[in-house]
């Protein structure tokens, strides 16, 4: 097992919050948190134990800030389509 550290950015700015997943053939996936751009608590079996040594496919899931979410009313689209 090996520790993981680093920074996750989008358009040159640190990602505020999210998750990161590391997958490699024959191994259990490892998951970590992204907090203020930093990768923390990468876990495979026990909290913070890291990832199996080797090459990995990596997926990043960015958690949207609720204050910036755009809310739509599905009824509006249906009303437009009916006309």
Protein Blocks (a to p, Z undefined) as FASTA:
>chain_A
ZZdeddddeehiacfbdcdddddehiacdddddeehiaghiafkbghiapaedddddddd
ddddfklpccddfklmmmmmmZZ
